[in-house]
Each structure stands twice: as C-alpha cells, then as structure tokens.
Amino acid sequence: MNFKEILNLYAEYNKHANSEMARILGTLPESRLHEAAATYYKSIAGLINHALQSTVNLLKRAADGGFLPDLILPAVTSFPQAPPGGTIFKNLAEYAALRTKADDMMAAVCKAAPADDLDKSFTFTGRDNTPRTITYGGNLLSLYTHEIHHRGGVATILDGWGVENDWSSLMRFLMK
C-alpha cells in the first residue's frame, strides 16, 4: 500500500466514523450537545465544531499553498463562518450535513491528488506567526489524525454519560 492509497483509505474510514458519530449523537436529546463536558471546547458541540472547522481550515491552508486550489477553494468558501465563540451549525442535522460535505471534500481531494504532489512542500504562517513547512501529504495526514483525536474526545464524553459508541475500528478498512 502506498501513501496515496493510505490517504484514500483514511478518507473512507473518516467518512464512516464521522457518520457513525453523528448517528449516535442523534440518539441523544439535542440539548446534550451543549451540555457542559470535560473538554477544552466546553461541550460536544464545541468539540465537533472545532474538528469540523479545523478540517476546512487545513484544506484551505494547503490550497492557499498551491495544492488543488480549483477543487478545494470553491468548497471551502461555501462553508459558513462561526461567530466568535459560536458554532457553524445550529443543530445536529445541520452539523451532519456540513460534516458529510467536509468528508466528501476530503475524499475528493485524496482521490484527485497526484501521488507525486503529496511529497511536495509548502510554507504557511503558523498561529505564532512563524513560517512552517509541511508536505501536502503530511497536511492531509495531520488532518486525519486531528479528526481521530477529537472523535476520541467525543467518545470519552459519551462513555462518561453511559452512551454506547464504537466507530473507531480502522481494521475493517485494512482487511481485503
């Protein structure tokens, strides 16, 4: 399996895991999304909003660096912007639609990415105003690991609430 195939596999897995997470969240009263939770983002809504906005921002960063801008930028600019301290969605249905849109965009990017371009580097300015350099493939991989990290945070909160959840198995995507 080469790196491009791995990224495509992560795209498929990520889409499945996010869909399962949204399905499980849909079994809860909507108010639980905003219930205080032991997370930096204060609630599940804050946590999933952060993951979604970060995905869009990481894709935009790569497009601004020259990676598939004709594919990425139109999709990225169609995402809503959150007010300060707010979420880009009003309810779970809106989140699920935006999440699916972002996951479809990520899958399209991984599919369209020329394998040779994944090793190409670009430089961007970090939050600390320091220039940072990363490969396009590294940017995509960091996007997926970030998604996994925050789904784990949601799973931990749900575990604490006694809500059964299990969307984390990558294994089924690796077996042929």
Stockholm file with secondary structure:
# STOCKHOLM 1.0

chainA/1-176         MNFKEILNLYAEYNKHANSEMARILGTLPESRLHEAAATYYKSIAGLINHALQSTVNLLKRAADGGFLPDLILPAVTSFPQAPPGGTIFKNLAEYAALRTKADDMMAAVCKAAPADDLDKSFTFTGRDNTPRTITYGGNLLSLYTHEIHHRGGVATILDGWGVENDWSSLMRFLMK
#=GR chainA/1-176 SS CCHHHHHHHHHHHHHHHHHHHHHHHTTSCGGGGGSCCSSTTSSHHHHHHHHHHHHHHHHHHHHHTTSSHHHHHHHHHTSCCCCTTCCSCSSHHHHHHHHHHHHHHHHHHHHHSCGGGGGCEEEEECTTSCEEEEEHHHHHHHHHHHHHHHHHHHHHHHHHHTCCCCCCCCHHHHCC
#=GC SS_cons         CCHHHHHHHHHHHHHHHHHHHHHHHTTSCGGGGGSCCSSTTSSHHHHHHHHHHHHHHHHHHHHHTTSSHHHHHHHHHTSCCCCTTCCSCSSHHHHHHHHHHHHHHHHHHHHHSCGGGGGCEEEEECTTSCEEEEEHHHHHHHHHHHHHHHHHHHHHHHHHHTCCCCCCCCHHHHCC
//
